[in-house]
Amino acid sequence: MKLIMFSVREDEKTAIKEWEVRHNVEVTTVSEDLSLANVDLVEGFDGLSIQQVTELPEEAIYKKLAAFGIKQISLRTAGYDIINAEMAKKYKLTITNVPAYSPRSVAELVLTQTMRLIRHFPTLEAHMAHGDFRWRGLVAREIHTLTIGIIGAGKIGSTAARLFHALGAEVIAYDPVRREELEDILTYKDSQREVLEAADVISLHVPLDPSTLQIIDAEALSQMKPEAYIINAARGPVVDTQALIKALDSGKIAGAALDTLTNEQGIFNQDVRNQDLPEDFKLLMEMDNVLITPHIGFYTTEAVRNMVDIGLDNTVAILLNGTSKNEVLL
Ligand code: NAD
């Protein structure tokens, strides 16, 4: 069996080598994203794994893959919106994803961001960069005195809830789906509004779909307490960036930590020192109550290893058994 993996980063290579040895399967790695320009590289391989934000709309890609005898595309990501579903179905390509590579990874980032925000790190660091080491009256709160509001208590949201609960914080959540097993660690509220009104820190963990687009808009932000912080490690478009900038600028909320931003593609995980950033990025970067991280929530050794292992396991499962537990419904 010969597999080919696209978009392979240096940090994935150890896990790939170890998987090859464990399974006695040869894996060829390519650093570029799969595209019409390089799809011919797949000829002669049995299985394919990709991981990219670049979409694959062209029919010719799927047609060529099918002509090369490829039966599947294994994504090493949770999202699979880059796939042209119609074409994948037409050319009988089974698509698999990695639904959970490490909820703990994102949850720990949220905990880190919360700690940094409540300790006023962004403001202190901004002033210290200019030689001003004063405390500026920025008294911090201790985490066990806080109410943490989770919007979307699924895999990541519930993991974050467990971490905060373990530190003594009160955790409240809004999620249309209630899970009995979480009722010892959080209190469900009947609406997003109730969570926004009561929490000191709001953490967003909803999937991005038409129903969650800009669920945090000007109205939602106006429901938050002025001393509250908001954290978005879900997907950028869940928040209306312009409304957030206004709320931060006018002191309607105390601060924000953003691991995802609308239009982050081409900026996060890129060197853009010689490019002009979009206006909203610039404004947020200049604010001393905002923490921006370049979509690193998933980026831990454990998560990277899981993405590689589960992605390759899915490939082999389809090739050997024609099915995988991580097949996605297109
Ligand atoms: P999940 O499907 O396990 O959980 C999502 C939860 O949100 C579900 O319980 C669902 O019922 C709930 N939900 C849906 N609509 C809602 C709404 N309007 N209000 C409240 N709750 C709602 O997903 P997950 O694996 O926990 O991922 C959550 C988010 O994290 C996704 O947006 C994902 O893209 C993002 N993510 C980010 C990173 C990163 O690196 N920052 C990494 C992985 C995942």
Residues whose N, C-alpha, C, O or C-beta is under 5 A from the ligand:
A	BS01	NAD	P99 V106 I151 G152 A153 G154 K155 I156 G157 Y174 D175 P176 V177 H205 V206 P207 L208 S211 T212 A233 A234 R235 D259 H295 I296 G297 F298
